[in-house]
Amino acid sequence: MASKWIRRFSGFRQLVLILACLQFVSHSLGAYHRVESMEIATSVMGSDAEELAYEIGKRKILNRNDMLSSGEFSLQSTHLFSRETFKENSWFPECSVCEELLPPPESVWTNAGHQNDHRPSQPKLRAAPDGEECCKVNGAEADCRYCDLRTVPSRLSPEITRLLLGHNAITDKSLSRGVFKRYSQLKLLSLSSNLITSLADGIFEGLPSLRCLCLQFNNIRMDDTLNSSLAFQPLAESLVYLRLNGFNKNTTDINMMYPSYALSFLSKLKYLFIDGIPFTRFQNPQRKLHKLTHLGMAGFRYGYCNLRGLQREAFELDTLTHLDISDCNLRGIYVDKSAFENLQSLQSLKISNNFHLGIQKAGEMMYGLRNNRHLTTLTMQRINPSQNLLSGTLDGDHDGCIFKNLKRLKSLGLALNDIFRLNPKSFKSLTNLQYLNISQNRLHQINFSIAHMKNLKILDLQKNQIQSLSRQTRLEIDKISEGREPPLMNLSYNPISCDCENLEFLEWLSGTALADFDFRGAPYYCGMEQQANGYRDVIVLLRRRCIKQEELFAVVTSASIVAVLAFAALFAYRFRWTLRYWYHAARLKFQPVVSPEDFDFDVFVSYSDKDDFVEEELIPRLQDEYNFRVMMHGLCFPAGAHITDSVHTAVTTSRKTLVVITKNMLRSHWCNYELMMARREEIRRGKQVLVFLFLEDLTYSEMTSNTAAYVQESTYITYPPEPRYRSAFWRKLADDLRADVTFS
């Protein structure tokens, strides 16, 4: 029970650390903007029954291509990338005939639970004529594979340059000194999958032109006997390509070693394939392997590799440009962060299918390459031992930090990671990306941008939960397709929605993105129902069904818009004065209060144009007798300006507002509007602004409720009908207009 909780806690810790580790990989390698290819995938494994999970994981790898390439379109969509991958994996085409693989295991486990050895100790010979008669000679090549040979043929033409002796029963006894002298023109010799256990000195004498030597899948022990052998000495000036992999099943033998001395004669060697030995440094005595650029140690079907760990400066090969240590059972606890310190010329690194390595340790391993300026390809699939933690990391990458330094990245594989959501900015820095594989995840939508991926060739989205692509995504695909072939897009095995709302996408998918694709037999679906002819029949059906709905929708939408506009117009007209008031009231709120000495006018007179008294007597007396600077709404408002703006200006630039109350004034909308604005200004200043002058006898019932309330709270004066009281009236009015009353 305790171990169960420990495993859970360990998984949680990795969830916290994975982002930092991926960022470390990106910073360590991508800071120089060189990495061009990266594949990241995690495996579902726990700490119990690790060996069982390891073997099952290997079997999944064998089936992976079948899963990814199901359906005609899957094959088509991966064709371009397959060509690029072949170029990377086939290091030396001249010797490609030697690139053999062990057959996949027929059964990994027995019923008793013990592991079966799926690699035969002896070659399986097929039925064929015995002896040299079995050999097929085609020009300068003699193909003697699967001929049940026990010895080297002695009657073939001495002019042949390629001799294939693989998958026979040749033993040490028949490989004496100079056994190949007859074939002095040989450039390629394959002895793979025979019964050879050792290499005698002088075995390759007389082969001055040999460039490719293939000895894989024999029973030669990598021990002191092989290391001290002089077998390779005659090939010092010619051999370029050597395969020594598939020798040692018992990789835990403490007597095993890399044949550094035996290899040191091969000063021209560039390509070497050899089994990986636990915890042992690959030495280069006196740096005699100064031409070696490609080192393949990959296990599983390529050979035997059980590195388990890597010591500090594990490879003394400063000329190495390509290193493949996939399927090598690397364990993070045994890996030194400076293991790659000597590999500053490295261009390609493969560490895939090391299930016990861990994403954190992979990040730390990149420390040794911090000064590398050449690495362009990094492949690290299935290296995490706990669970699929990548999805949450990518979703939380709000600033696109994980891949921000990998601007030269061309290939990114994120298949089989249980990704259900990606951050819109996850890939924002990948401007040179050509191949993006997010297949076999749980994505429901594509919310990340691809508009910047001008070189995108393949977008693999198969086997997700995608129902449609947004209009924005489609526009971006169309944009990057301008002036060139559109990127191949794989949406097979997705539950595409086939309804009226998705008709536009279906038309785009069939008519644009996949116009040249034959849907017959392709795994494209409506929901979960496969469409034998793609979506063409569905589109025809939907066009008939959806056209009536579209017309009805257009009518309803138009009527709704007209109704809303009519209601808005009616509302605006009905409450036009209120709306004007609140607009200018809001302006007053943010306008600073003017100091008394800065006012443009002493008084603003609000009145009805029908009351002649104001212009004939009131204004002249205020100006001539009492020297007031008067603002009048009729005579002083500027031409061309809206009257509401003029009222606002008059109220805010005048120290007082004098409202002349008459029946005409009470019936005027503009006068009432001026009154409300003056009242708002009074509240804003915190001082008395309004002064009321009654020219007529009016009761409160004849006034509006607002006007009556304003009058009760403000200073007001009544114009006397008898002339004898008018002198005192004018003095009182002038005093009221000059008074500076602050509200308590």
Secondary structure, DSSP 8 states (H G I E B T S, - for coil): -HHHHHHHHHHHHHHHHHHHHHHHHHHHHHTTT---EEEEE-----STTHHHHHHHHHHHHHHHHHHHT-SHHHHHHTHHHHHHHHHHH-S-GGGGGG-------S-SB-TTS-B---S-SS----S---SGGG-EEETTEEE-TTS--SS--SSS-TT-SEEE--SS---GGG--TTTTGGGTT-SEEE--SS------TTTTTT-TT--EEE--SS----SHHHHT--TTGGGTTT--EEEE-S--S-TT-TT----HHHHTT-TT--EEEE-B-TT--B--GGG--TT--EEE---TTS--B----B-TT-B--TT--EEE-TTS--BGGGB-TTTTTT-TT--EEE-TT-TBT-HHHHHHHGGGGTT-S---EEEEES--SS---HHHHHHT-TT--TTTT-TT--EEE--SS------TTTTTT-TT--EEE--SS--S---S--TT-TT--EEE--SS------HHHHHHHHHHTTTS---EEE-TTS----SGGGHHHHHHIIIIITTT---TT---EETTEE-TTTTHHHHHHHHHHHHHHHHHHHHHHHHHHHHHHHHHHHHHHHTHHHHHHHHHHHHHHTS----GGG-SEEEEEE--TT-HHIIIIIHHHHHHTT---EEETTTSS-TTS-HHHHHHHHHHHEEEEEEEE-HHHHT-HHHHHHHHHHHHHHHHHTB--EEEEESS---GGGS-HHHHHHHHHSEEEE--SSGGGHHHHHHHHHHHHH---B--
